[in-house]
Amino acid sequence: MPKTDKFSRTLLIVDSSSFIVERLVIMLKEVTVVKKIFTATNYHSALEILNKEHADIVLLDIQLPDKNGIDLLKHIIYHFSNTKVIVLSNLVSDFYQKLCKTAGAYHFIDKSRDFDKIPEVINSVSD
């Protein structure tokens, strides 16, 4: 897969809450490294997008309506190894953070405490 310019990233947001998705889209349109944003509200629609479009970064919630986000994280890491996954969740115990990091997450963000840090984390992603 071709290497994407650091200053033009394609992003996929996967969260079951349409409110969170809308807030993220608005927030991330201001991030200059993001050139295109796709959104999905469940595991299966996220897979459809990943199979059609190259995503450099995935913002992923653990709690999805049709399948666990950790399963999607593992799938992305295995099948799309150049894609960086940033887990964004309210499930922030040490157990979940360690599980996500072990599965290959690039970063873990506490959705209720560190939501405003998402642009900074997106800007820090490098190849």
The first five atom37 places (N, CA, C, CB, O) and aatype in JSON, in Angstrom:
{
  "aatype": [12, 14, 11, 16, 3, 11, 13, 15, 1, 16, 10, 10, 9, 19, 3, 15, 15, 15, 13, 9, 19, 6, 1, 10, 19, 9, 12, 10, 11, 6, 19, 16, 19, 19, 11, 11, 9, 13, 16, 0, 16, 2, 18, 8, 15, 0, 10, 6, 9, 10, 2, 11, 6, 8, 0, 3, 9, 19, 10, 10, 3, 9, 5, 10, 14, 3, 11, 2, 7, 9, 3, 10, 10, 11, 8, 9, 9, 18, 8, 13, 15, 2, 16, 11, 19, 9, 19, 10, 15, 2, 10, 19, 15, 3, 13, 18, 5, 11, 10, 4, 11, 16, 0, 7, 0, 18, 8, 13, 9, 3, 11, 15, 1, 3, 13, 3, 11, 9, 14, 6, 19, 9, 2, 15, 19, 15, 3],
  "atom_mask": [
    [1, 1, 1, 1, 1],
    [1, 1, 1, 1, 1],
    [1, 1, 1, 1, 1],
    [1, 1, 1, 1, 1],
    [1, 1, 1, 1, 1],
    [1, 1, 1, 1, 1],
    [1, 1, 1, 1, 1],
    [1, 1, 1, 1, 1],
    [1, 1, 1, 1, 1],
    [1, 1, 1, 1, 1],
    [1, 1, 1, 1, 1],
    [1, 1, 1, 1, 1],
    [1, 1, 1, 1, 1],
    [1, 1, 1, 1, 1],
    [1, 1, 1, 1, 1],
    [1, 1, 1, 1, 1],
    [1, 1, 1, 1, 1],
    [1, 1, 1, 1, 1],
    [1, 1, 1, 1, 1],
    [1, 1, 1, 1, 1],
    [1, 1, 1, 1, 1],
    [1, 1, 1, 1, 1],
    [1, 1, 1, 1, 1],
    [1, 1, 1, 1, 1],
    [1, 1, 1, 1, 1],
    [1, 1, 1, 1, 1],
    [1, 1, 1, 1, 1],
    [1, 1, 1, 1, 1],
    [1, 1, 1, 1, 1],
    [1, 1, 1, 1, 1],
    [1, 1, 1, 1, 1],
    [1, 1, 1, 1, 1],
    [1, 1, 1, 1, 1],
    [1, 1, 1, 1, 1],
    [1, 1, 1, 1, 1],
    [1, 1, 1, 1, 1],
    [1, 1, 1, 1, 1],
    [1, 1, 1, 1, 1],
    [1, 1, 1, 1, 1],
    [1, 1, 1, 1, 1],
    [1, 1, 1, 1, 1],
    [1, 1, 1, 1, 1],
    [1, 1, 1, 1, 1],
    [1, 1, 1, 1, 1],
    [1, 1, 1, 1, 1],
    [1, 1, 1, 1, 1],
    [1, 1, 1, 1, 1],
    [1, 1, 1, 1, 1],
    [1, 1, 1, 1, 1],
    [1, 1, 1, 1, 1],
    [1, 1, 1, 1, 1],
    [1, 1, 1, 1, 1],
    [1, 1, 1, 1, 1],
    [1, 1, 1, 1, 1],
    [1, 1, 1, 1, 1],
    [1, 1, 1, 1, 1],
    [1, 1, 1, 1, 1],
    [1, 1, 1, 1, 1],
    [1, 1, 1, 1, 1],
    [1, 1, 1, 1, 1],
    [1, 1, 1, 1, 1],
    [1, 1, 1, 1, 1],
    [1, 1, 1, 1, 1],
    [1, 1, 1, 1, 1],
    [1, 1, 1, 1, 1],
    [1, 1, 1, 1, 1],
    [1, 1, 1, 1, 1],
    [1, 1, 1, 1, 1],
    [1, 1, 1, 0, 1],
    [1, 1, 1, 1, 1],
    [1, 1, 1, 1, 1],
    [1, 1, 1, 1, 1],
    [1, 1, 1, 1, 1],
    [1, 1, 1, 1, 1],
    [1, 1, 1, 1, 1],
    [1, 1, 1, 1, 1],
    [1, 1, 1, 1, 1],
    [1, 1, 1, 1, 1],
    [1, 1, 1, 1, 1],
    [1, 1, 1, 1, 1],
    [1, 1, 1, 1, 1],
    [1, 1, 1, 1, 1],
    [1, 1, 1, 1, 1],
    [1, 1, 1, 1, 1],
    [1, 1, 1, 1, 1],
    [1, 1, 1, 1, 1],
    [1, 1, 1, 1, 1],
    [1, 1, 1, 1, 1],
    [1, 1, 1, 1, 1],
    [1, 1, 1, 1, 1],
    [1, 1, 1, 1, 1],
    [1, 1, 1, 1, 1],
    [1, 1, 1, 1, 1],
    [1, 1, 1, 1, 1],
    [1, 1, 1, 1, 1],
    [1, 1, 1, 1, 1],
    [1, 1, 1, 1, 1],
    [1, 1, 1, 1, 1],
    [1, 1, 1, 1, 1],
    [1, 1, 1, 1, 1],
    [1, 1, 1, 1, 1],
    [1, 1, 1, 1, 1],
    [1, 1, 1, 1, 1],
    [1, 1, 1, 0, 1],
    [1, 1, 1, 1, 1],
    [1, 1, 1, 1, 1],
    [1, 1, 1, 1, 1],
    [1, 1, 1, 1, 1],
    [1, 1, 1, 1, 1],
    [1, 1, 1, 1, 1],
    [1, 1, 1, 1, 1],
    [1, 1, 1, 1, 1],
    [1, 1, 1, 1, 1],
    [1, 1, 1, 1, 1],
    [1, 1, 1, 1, 1],
    [1, 1, 1, 1, 1],
    [1, 1, 1, 1, 1],
    [1, 1, 1, 1, 1],
    [1, 1, 1, 1, 1],
    [1, 1, 1, 1, 1],
    [1, 1, 1, 1, 1],
    [1, 1, 1, 1, 1],
    [1, 1, 1, 1, 1],
    [1, 1, 1, 1, 1],
    [1, 1, 1, 1, 1],
    [1, 1, 1, 1, 1],
    [1, 1, 1, 1, 1]
  ],
  "atom_positions": [
    [[0.84, -1.18, 0.0], [0.0, 0.0, 0.0], [0.89, 1.24, 0.0], [-0.96, 0.0, 1.21], [1.87, 1.28, 0.74]],
    [[0.57, 2.24, -0.79], [1.44, 3.41, -0.87], [1.46, 4.18, 0.44], [0.99, 4.31, -2.0], [0.46, 4.29, 1.15]],
    [[2.62, 4.71, 0.72], [2.79, 5.52, 1.91], [2.15, 6.89, 1.68], [4.3, 5.67, 2.28], [2.37, 7.54, 0.66]],
    [[1.35, 7.32, 2.67], [0.64, 8.59, 2.55], [1.49, 9.71, 3.12], [-0.72, 8.53, 3.26], [2.17, 9.53, 4.13]],
    [[1.44, 10.85, 2.49], [2.12, 12.04, 2.97], [1.66, 12.34, 4.38], [1.86, 13.24, 2.03], [0.46, 12.29, 4.67]],
    [[2.6, 12.66, 5.27], [2.29, 12.95, 6.66], [1.27, 14.07, 6.79], [3.56, 13.32, 7.42], [0.53, 14.12, 7.77]],
    [[1.22, 14.94, 5.83], [0.35, 16.1, 5.93], [-0.98, 15.91, 5.21], [1.05, 17.31, 5.39], [-1.7, 16.89, 4.98]],
    [[-1.32, 14.7, 4.85], [-2.62, 14.46, 4.22], [-3.12, 13.08, 4.64], [-2.53, 14.56, 2.67], [-2.85, 12.08, 3.98]],
    [[-3.82, 13.04, 5.72], [-4.3, 11.8, 6.31], [-5.78, 11.56, 6.03], [-4.05, 11.81, 7.81], [-6.59, 12.5, 6.01]],
    [[-6.12, 10.3, 5.83], [-7.5, 9.88, 5.73], [-7.87, 9.23, 7.06], [-7.73, 8.91, 4.52], [-7.13, 8.4, 7.59]],
    [[-9.01, 9.62, 7.58], [-9.42, 9.22, 8.92], [-10.77, 8.51, 8.87], [-9.49, 10.44, 9.86], [-11.67, 8.92, 8.14]],
    [[-10.9, 7.46, 9.65], [-12.18, 6.77, 9.83], [-12.56, 6.86, 11.3], [-12.09, 5.27, 9.35], [-11.79, 6.47, 12.17]],
    [[-13.75, 7.38, 11.57], [-14.28, 7.47, 12.92], [-15.31, 6.36, 13.07], [-14.91, 8.88, 13.21], [-16.25, 6.26, 12.28]],
    [[-15.13, 5.51, 14.1], [-16.06, 4.41, 14.36], [-16.59, 4.56, 15.79], [-15.37, 3.0, 14.15], [-15.87, 4.31, 16.76]],
    [[-17.83, 4.97, 15.89], [-18.47, 5.16, 17.19], [-19.97, 4.99, 17.02], [-18.13, 6.58, 17.79], [-20.55, 5.46, 16.04]],
    [[-20.6, 4.3, 17.96], [-22.05, 4.06, 17.85], [-22.88, 5.3, 18.11], [-22.46, 2.97, 18.8], [-24.06, 5.33, 17.74]],
    [[-22.32, 6.31, 18.73], [-23.05, 7.54, 19.02], [-22.92, 8.53, 17.87], [-22.53, 8.17, 20.33], [-21.83, 9.01, 17.57]],
    [[-24.04, 8.84, 17.24], [-24.0, 9.81, 16.14], [-23.61, 11.19, 16.66], [-25.36, 9.87, 15.43], [-23.0, 11.97, 15.93]],
    [[-23.95, 11.49, 17.9], [-23.56, 12.77, 18.51], [-22.03, 12.87, 18.61], [-24.2, 12.92, 19.91], [-21.45, 13.9, 18.25]],
    [[-21.38, 11.82, 19.08], [-19.91, 11.81, 19.19], [-19.29, 11.9, 17.81], [-19.41, 10.52, 19.92], [-18.33, 12.65, 17.61]],
    [[-19.83, 11.16, 16.85], [-19.31, 11.2, 15.48], [-19.38, 12.62, 14.93], [-20.09, 10.22, 14.57], [-18.41, 13.12, 14.36]],
    [[-20.53, 13.28, 15.1], [-20.68, 14.65, 14.61], [-19.7, 15.61, 15.28], [-22.11, 15.14, 14.83], [-19.1, 16.45, 14.61]],
    [[-19.54, 15.48, 16.59], [-18.57, 16.34, 17.31], [-17.15, 16.12, 16.8], [-18.63, 16.06, 18.83], [-16.4, 17.08, 16.61]],
    [[-16.79, 14.86, 16.57], [-15.45, 14.56, 16.08], [-15.23, 15.11, 14.67], [-15.21, 13.05, 16.08], [-14.17, 15.66, 14.38]],
    [[-16.21, 14.96, 13.81], [-16.09, 15.48, 12.44], [-15.85, 16.99, 12.48], [-17.35, 15.15, 11.61], [-14.96, 17.49, 11.79]],
    [[-16.64, 17.69, 13.26], [-16.47, 19.14, 13.37], [-15.09, 19.48, 13.92], [-17.56, 19.75, 14.28], [-14.4, 20.36, 13.4]],
    [[-14.69, 18.8, 14.97], [-13.39, 19.04, 15.61], [-12.23, 18.76, 14.66], [-13.25, 18.19, 16.87], [-11.27, 19.52, 14.6]],
    [[-12.32, 17.66, 13.92], [-11.2, 17.22, 13.11], [-11.12, 17.89, 11.74], [-11.27, 15.74, 12.92], [-10.09, 17.79, 11.07]],
    [[-12.18, 18.58, 11.32], [-12.09, 19.37, 10.09], [-11.1, 20.51, 10.26], [-13.48, 19.93, 9.71], [-10.59, 21.05, 9.27]],
    [[-10.82, 20.89, 11.5], [-9.87, 21.96, 11.79], [-8.42, 21.46, 11.82], [-10.21, 22.61, 13.11], [-7.5, 22.27, 11.84]],
    [[-8.23, 20.15, 11.82], [-6.88, 19.58, 11.87], [-6.32, 19.52, 10.46], [-6.89, 18.16, 12.53], [-6.86, 18.83, 9.6]],
    [[-5.25, 20.25, 10.22], [-4.75, 20.41, 8.86], [-4.22, 19.13, 8.23], [-3.67, 21.43, 8.85], [-4.21, 19.02, 7.0]],
    [[-3.78, 18.16, 9.03], [-3.26, 16.92, 8.44], [-4.37, 15.98, 7.96], [-2.39, 16.2, 9.45], [-4.1, 15.02, 7.25]],
    [[-5.61, 16.26, 8.36], [-6.73, 15.39, 7.95], [-7.3, 15.91, 6.64], [-7.84, 15.35, 9.06], [-7.8, 17.03, 6.57]],
    [[-7.22, 15.07, 5.59], [-7.73, 15.48, 4.28], [-9.11, 14.93, 3.99], [-6.78, 15.05, 3.2], [-9.88, 15.53, 3.24]],
    [[-9.44, 13.77, 4.58], [-10.73, 13.13, 4.31], [-11.18, 12.39, 5.56], [-10.64, 12.17, 3.08], [-10.37, 11.75, 6.24]],
    [[-12.48, 12.48, 5.85], [-13.03, 11.8, 7.03], [-14.18, 10.9, 6.6], [-13.51, 12.84, 8.09], [-15.1, 11.33, 5.91]],
    [[-14.11, 9.64, 7.02], [-15.2, 8.69, 6.84], [-15.76, 8.38, 8.22], [-14.72, 7.39, 6.1], [-15.05, 8.5, 9.22]],
    [[-17.02, 7.98, 8.28], [-17.62, 7.64, 9.56], [-18.39, 6.33, 9.47], [-18.53, 8.76, 10.04], [-18.93, 5.97, 8.42]],
    [[-18.42, 5.63, 10.6], [-19.19, 4.39, 10.71], [-19.72, 4.3, 12.13], [-18.31, 3.13, 10.35], [-19.08, 4.75, 13.08]],
    [[-20.9, 3.71, 12.27], [-21.48, 3.58, 13.6], [-21.52, 2.14, 14.1], [-22.88, 4.14, 13.59], [-22.05, 1.86, 15.17]],
    [[-20.94, 1.23, 13.31], [-20.86, -0.16, 13.76], [-19.7, -0.88, 13.07], [-22.19, -0.89, 13.48], [-19.08, -0.36, 12.15]],
    [[-19.44, -2.08, 13.55], [-18.33, -2.91, 13.08], [-18.42, -3.16, 11.57], [-18.31, -4.24, 13.83], [-17.45, -2.96, 10.84]],
    [[-19.6, -3.62, 11.12], [-19.72, -4.03, 9.73], [-19.6, -2.87, 8.74], [-21.05, -4.73, 9.52], [-18.98, -3.02, 7.69]],
    [[-20.17, -1.74, 9.06], [-20.01, -0.59, 8.15], [-18.57, -0.09, 8.18], [-20.98, 0.56, 8.54], [-18.07, 0.41, 7.16]],
    [[-17.9, -0.2, 9.3], [-16.48, 0.16, 9.36], [-15.65, -0.74, 8.45], [-15.96, 0.07, 10.82], [-14.77, -0.27, 7.74]],
    [[-15.94, -2.03, 8.48], [-15.21, -2.96, 7.59], [-15.45, -2.65, 6.13], [-15.63, -4.41, 7.89], [-14.52, -2.7, 5.32]],
    [[-16.69, -2.32, 5.78], [-16.99, -1.96, 4.39], [-16.14, -0.77, 3.95], [-18.49, -1.63, 4.23], [-15.58, -0.77, 2.85]],
    [[-16.06, 0.23, 4.79], [-15.28, 1.43, 4.45], [-13.8, 1.08, 4.36], [-15.49, 2.55, 5.5], [-13.12, 1.51, 3.43]],
    [[-13.29, 0.31, 5.31], [-11.87, -0.06, 5.3], [-11.51, -0.85, 4.05], [-11.53, -0.87, 6.54], [-10.4, -0.71, 3.52]],
    [[-12.43, -1.68, 3.57], [-12.15, -2.47, 2.38], [-12.22, -1.65, 1.09], [-13.12, -3.62, 2.29], [-11.63, -2.05, 0.08]],
    [[-12.92, -0.51, 1.11], [-13.04, 0.33, -0.09], [-12.08, 1.51, -0.09], [-14.46, 0.83, -0.21], [-11.6, 1.93, -1.14]],
    [[-11.8, 2.04, 1.07], [-11.0, 3.26, 1.2], [-9.79, 2.99, 2.09], [-11.86, 4.42, 1.79], [-9.88, 2.21, 3.04]],
    [[-8.69, 3.61, 1.79], [-7.52, 3.49, 2.65], [-7.67, 4.49, 3.8], [-6.19, 3.74, 1.86], [-7.84, 5.68, 3.57]],
    [[-7.6, 4.0, 5.03], [-7.63, 4.89, 6.19], [-6.26, 4.87, 6.85], [-8.76, 4.46, 7.21], [-5.75, 3.8, 7.21]],
    [[-5.67, 6.04, 7.02], [-4.39, 6.13, 7.7], [-4.57, 5.99, 9.21], [-3.7, 7.46, 7.38], [-3.74, 5.4, 9.9]],
    [[-5.68, 6.55, 9.71], [-5.97, 6.57, 11.14], [-7.42, 6.15, 11.36], [-5.69, 7.97, 11.75], [-8.31, 6.57, 10.63]],
    [[-7.64, 5.33, 12.39], [-9.0, 4.98, 12.79], [-9.17, 5.4, 14.24], [-9.28, 3.45, 12.61], [-8.39, 5.01, 15.11]],
    [[-10.2, 6.21, 14.49], [-10.63, 6.53, 15.86], [-11.72, 5.52, 16.19], [-11.15, 8.03, 16.0], [-12.76, 5.5, 15.53]],
    [[-11.5, 4.69, 17.18], [-12.35, 3.53, 17.41], [-12.86, 3.45, 18.84], [-11.61, 2.27, 17.06], [-12.07, 3.47, 19.79]],
    [[-14.17, 3.35, 18.98], [-14.77, 3.1, 20.29], [-14.79, 1.59, 20.53], [-16.21, 3.71, 20.37], [-14.9, 0.81, 19.58]],
    [[-14.69, 1.19, 21.79], [-14.73, -0.23, 22.13], [-16.15, -0.76, 22.06], [-14.15, -0.46, 23.54], [-16.37, -1.89, 21.62]],
    [[-17.12, 0.04, 22.47], [-18.51, -0.41, 22.53], [-19.22, -0.1, 21.22], [-19.25, 0.25, 23.72], [-19.56, 1.04, 20.93]],
    [[-19.45, -1.15, 20.45], [-20.18, -1.03, 19.19], [-21.41, -1.92, 19.26], [-19.28, -1.42, 17.97], [-21.41, -2.92, 19.98]],
    [[-22.47, -1.59, 18.54], [-23.73, -2.33, 18.69], [-23.71, -3.76, 18.14], [-24.82, -1.58, 18.02], [-24.4, -4.62, 18.67]],
    [[-22.93, -4.01, 17.11], [-23.0, -5.32, 16.46], [-21.83, -6.24, 16.76], [-23.1, -5.13, 14.99], [-21.94, -7.45, 16.58]],
    [[-20.72, -5.7, 17.22], [-19.55, -6.51, 17.54], [-18.6, -5.64, 18.33], [-18.87, -7.08, 16.26], [-18.63, -4.42, 18.23]],
    [[-17.76, -6.26, 19.11], [-16.83, -5.56, 19.98], [-15.78, -4.77, 19.2], [-16.15, -6.55, 20.9], [-15.23, -5.28, 18.22]],
    [[-15.51, -3.55, 19.63], [-14.48, -2.73, 18.98], [-13.08, -3.32, 19.09], [0.0, 0.0, 0.0], [-12.23, -3.06, 18.25]],
    [[-12.84, -4.11, 20.12], [-11.53, -4.75, 20.25], [-11.34, -5.78, 19.15], [-11.38, -5.42, 21.65], [-10.23, -5.96, 18.65]],
    [[-12.41, -6.46, 18.77], [-12.33, -7.39, 17.63], [-11.99, -6.62, 16.35], [-13.67, -8.16, 17.46], [-11.2, -7.09, 15.53]],
    [[-12.59, -5.44, 16.19], [-12.29, -4.62, 15.02], [-10.85, -4.12, 15.07], [-13.27, -3.43, 14.94], [-10.16, -4.09, 14.04]],
    [[-10.38, -3.73, 16.23], [-8.98, -3.33, 16.4], [-8.05, -4.44, 15.93], [-8.69, -2.97, 17.87], [-7.13, -4.18, 15.15]],
    [[-8.27, -5.64, 16.38], [-7.43, -6.79, 15.99], [-7.49, -7.02, 14.49], [-7.87, -8.06, 16.74], [-6.47, -7.3, 13.86]],
    [[-8.68, -6.91, 13.91], [-8.85, -7.1, 12.47], [-8.06, -6.03, 11.69], [-10.35, -7.04, 12.09], [-7.38, -6.34, 10.71]],
    [[-8.17, -4.8, 12.13], [-7.46, -3.71, 11.45], [-5.95, -3.92, 11.53], [-7.84, -2.34, 12.07], [-5.26, -3.8, 10.52]],
    [[-5.45, -4.24, 12.69], [-4.01, -4.43, 12.87], [-3.51, -5.58, 12.0], [-3.68, -4.71, 14.36], [-2.43, -5.5, 11.42]],
    [[-4.29, -6.64, 11.9], [-3.89, -7.8, 11.1], [-3.98, -7.53, 9.6], [-4.75, -8.99, 11.46], [-3.07, -7.88, 8.85]],
    [[-5.09, -6.93, 9.14], [-5.34, -6.77, 7.71], [-4.9, -5.43, 7.12], [-6.79, -6.96, 7.44], [-4.69, -5.32, 5.91]],
    [[-4.75, -4.43, 7.95], [-4.38, -3.08, 7.49], [-3.25, -2.57, 8.38], [-5.61, -2.1, 7.53], [-3.41, -1.6, 9.12]],
    [[-2.11, -3.23, 8.29], [-1.02, -3.0, 9.24], [-0.46, -1.58, 9.22], [0.1, -3.96, 8.95], [0.17, -1.16, 10.2]],
    [[-0.66, -0.83, 8.16], [-0.17, 0.55, 8.11], [-1.13, 1.54, 8.75], [0.09, 0.96, 6.68], [-0.8, 2.72, 8.89]],
    [[-2.31, 1.08, 9.12], [-3.32, 1.95, 9.72], [-3.08, 2.05, 11.22], [-4.74, 1.43, 9.43], [-2.93, 1.04, 11.91]],
    [[-3.06, 3.27, 11.72], [-2.91, 3.52, 13.16], [-4.29, 3.59, 13.77], [-2.1, 4.84, 13.43], [-5.17, 4.3, 13.27]],
    [[-4.49, 2.85, 14.86], [-5.79, 2.84, 15.54], [-5.64, 3.55, 16.88], [-6.3, 1.38, 15.75], [-4.8, 3.22, 17.71]],
    [[-6.49, 4.54, 17.06], [-6.57, 5.27, 18.32], [-7.89, 4.9, 18.96], [-6.44, 6.83, 18.11], [-8.96, 5.21, 18.43]],
    [[-7.82, 4.23, 20.1], [-9.03, 3.83, 20.79], [-9.53, 5.02, 21.6], [-8.76, 2.6, 21.72], [-8.78, 5.69, 22.29]],
    [[-10.83, 5.26, 21.47], [-11.5, 6.38, 22.13], [-12.68, 5.78, 22.88], [-11.95, 7.49, 21.11], [-13.66, 5.38, 22.26]],
    [[-12.6, 5.72, 24.21], [-13.62, 4.97, 24.94], [-13.89, 5.53, 26.33], [-13.23, 3.54, 25.04], [-13.08, 6.25, 26.9]],
    [[-15.06, 5.17, 26.85], [-15.38, 5.42, 28.25], [-14.94, 4.25, 29.13], [-16.88, 5.68, 28.42], [-14.91, 4.37, 30.35]],
    [[-14.61, 3.13, 28.51], [-14.1, 1.98, 29.25], [-12.59, 2.18, 29.42], [-14.42, 0.62, 28.51], [-11.81, 1.78, 28.55]],
    [[-12.2, 2.79, 30.52], [-10.81, 3.25, 30.64], [-10.02, 2.54, 31.74], [-10.81, 4.72, 30.9], [-8.95, 3.02, 32.14]],
    [[-10.51, 1.44, 32.23], [-9.78, 0.73, 33.27], [-8.43, 0.27, 32.72], [-10.6, -0.49, 33.79], [-8.22, 0.2, 31.51]],
    [[-7.52, -0.02, 33.64], [-6.21, -0.52, 33.23], [-6.34, -1.77, 32.36], [-5.34, -0.83, 34.46], [-5.56, -1.97, 31.43]],
    [[-7.33, -2.6, 32.67], [-7.56, -3.82, 31.89], [-7.79, -3.5, 30.42], [-8.77, -4.59, 32.46], [-7.14, -4.06, 29.55]],
    [[-8.72, -2.58, 30.14], [-9.04, -2.24, 28.75], [-7.88, -1.52, 28.07], [-10.29, -1.38, 28.69], [-7.61, -1.76, 26.89]],
    [[-7.21, -0.64, 28.77], [-6.08, 0.06, 28.17], [-4.97, -0.92, 27.79], [-5.55, 1.12, 29.13], [-4.41, -0.83, 26.7]],
    [[-4.66, -1.85, 28.69], [-3.63, -2.85, 28.41], [-4.06, -3.77, 27.28], [-3.31, -3.67, 29.68], [-3.26, -4.12, 26.41]],
    [[-5.33, -4.17, 27.29], [-5.85, -5.06, 26.24], [-5.72, -4.4, 24.87], [-7.33, -5.42, 26.52], [-5.31, -5.04, 23.9]],
    [[-6.08, -3.14, 24.79], [-6.01, -2.42, 23.51], [-4.57, -2.2, 23.07], [-6.73, -1.07, 23.63], [-4.25, -2.38, 21.89]],
    [[-3.71, -1.83, 23.97], [-2.29, -1.62, 23.63], [-1.67, -2.95, 23.16], [-1.5, -1.06, 24.85], [-0.93, -2.98, 22.17]],
    [[-1.98, -4.03, 23.87], [-1.45, -5.35, 23.49], [-1.97, -5.76, 22.12], [-1.85, -6.41, 24.55], [-1.24, -6.4, 21.35]],
    [[-3.21, -5.41, 21.81], [-3.8, -5.76, 20.5], [-3.25, -4.89, 19.38], [-5.32, -5.62, 20.56], [-3.47, -5.2, 18.2]],
    [[-2.54, -3.81, 19.72], [-1.91, -3.01, 18.68], [-2.36, -1.57, 18.57], [0.0, 0.0, 0.0], [-1.98, -0.88, 17.63]],
    [[-3.17, -1.1, 19.52], [-3.62, 0.3, 19.46], [-2.43, 1.24, 19.55], [-4.62, 0.59, 20.6], [-1.51, 1.04, 20.34]],
    [[-2.46, 2.27, 18.73], [-1.42, 3.29, 18.71], [-1.52, 4.18, 19.95], [-1.52, 4.14, 17.44], [-0.51, 4.6, 20.51]],
    [[-2.75, 4.45, 20.36], [-2.98, 5.33, 21.51], [-4.35, 5.02, 22.09], [-2.88, 6.84, 21.09], [-5.22, 4.49, 21.4]],
    [[-4.55, 5.34, 23.36], [-5.83, 5.13, 24.04], [-6.25, 6.45, 24.66], [-5.72, 4.01, 25.13], [-5.49, 7.07, 25.4]],
    [[-7.47, 6.9, 24.35], [-7.98, 8.17, 24.85], [-9.23, 7.94, 25.69], [-8.28, 9.15, 23.69], [-10.16, 7.25, 25.26]],
    [[-9.24, 8.52, 26.87], [-10.4, 8.51, 27.74], [-11.41, 9.5, 27.16], [-10.03, 8.86, 29.22], [-11.18, 10.71, 27.17]],
    [[-12.53, 8.98, 26.66], [-13.52, 9.81, 25.96], [-14.09, 10.91, 26.86], [-14.65, 8.92, 25.44], [-14.36, 12.01, 26.39]],
    [[-14.27, 10.62, 28.13], [-14.88, 11.62, 29.02], [-13.88, 12.62, 29.58], [-15.59, 10.93, 30.15], [-14.26, 13.72, 29.96]],
    [[-12.6, 12.26, 29.65], [-11.61, 13.14, 30.26], [-10.71, 13.85, 29.26], [-10.77, 12.34, 31.2], [-10.32, 15.0, 29.48]],
    [[-10.38, 13.19, 28.17], [-9.36, 13.72, 27.26], [-9.87, 13.97, 25.84], [-8.2, 12.78, 27.2], [-9.08, 14.0, 24.9]],
    [[-11.17, 14.14, 25.68], [-11.77, 14.33, 24.36], [-11.12, 15.48, 23.6], [-13.27, 14.58, 24.49], [-10.89, 15.38, 22.4]],
    [[-10.82, 16.57, 24.29], [-10.25, 17.76, 23.65], [-8.81, 17.56, 23.19], [-10.31, 18.93, 24.61], [-8.27, 18.41, 22.48]],
    [[-8.19, 16.45, 23.58], [-6.8, 16.17, 23.17], [-6.72, 15.39, 21.85], [-6.09, 15.4, 24.27], [-5.62, 15.13, 21.36]],
    [[-7.86, 15.04, 21.31], [-7.87, 14.22, 20.09], [-7.11, 14.88, 18.93], [-9.3, 13.94, 19.66], [-6.31, 14.2, 18.29]],
    [[-7.33, 16.17, 18.63], [-6.56, 16.78, 17.53], [-5.04, 16.69, 17.75], [-6.96, 18.23, 17.38], [-4.29, 16.45, 16.8]],
    [[-4.62, 16.87, 18.98], [-3.19, 16.77, 19.3], [-2.65, 15.37, 19.03], [-2.95, 17.15, 20.76], [-1.56, 15.21, 18.49]],
    [[-3.43, 14.36, 19.4], [-3.02, 12.98, 19.16], [-2.99, 12.68, 17.67], [-3.97, 12.0, 19.88], [-2.05, 12.03, 17.19]],
    [[-3.98, 13.14, 16.93], [-4.01, 12.94, 15.47], [-2.77, 13.59, 14.83], [-5.32, 13.55, 14.85], [-2.14, 13.0, 13.95]],
    [[-2.43, 14.79, 15.27], [-1.25, 15.47, 14.73], [0.04, 14.75, 15.08], [-1.19, 16.9, 15.25], [1.04, 14.89, 14.37]],
    [[0.04, 13.97, 16.16], [1.27, 13.29, 16.57], [1.52, 11.99, 15.82], [1.22, 13.01, 18.04], [2.62, 11.44, 15.88]],
    [[0.51, 11.49, 15.1], [0.67, 10.22, 14.4], [1.68, 10.39, 13.27], [-0.7, 9.72, 13.84], [1.55, 11.27, 12.41]],
    [[2.69, 9.54, 13.29], [3.69, 9.57, 12.22], [3.88, 8.17, 11.66], [5.04, 10.14, 12.74], [3.53, 7.18, 12.3]],
    [[4.44, 8.11, 10.49], [4.65, 6.79, 9.84], [5.72, 6.0, 10.52], [5.01, 6.96, 8.38], [6.03, 4.88, 10.1]]
  ]
}
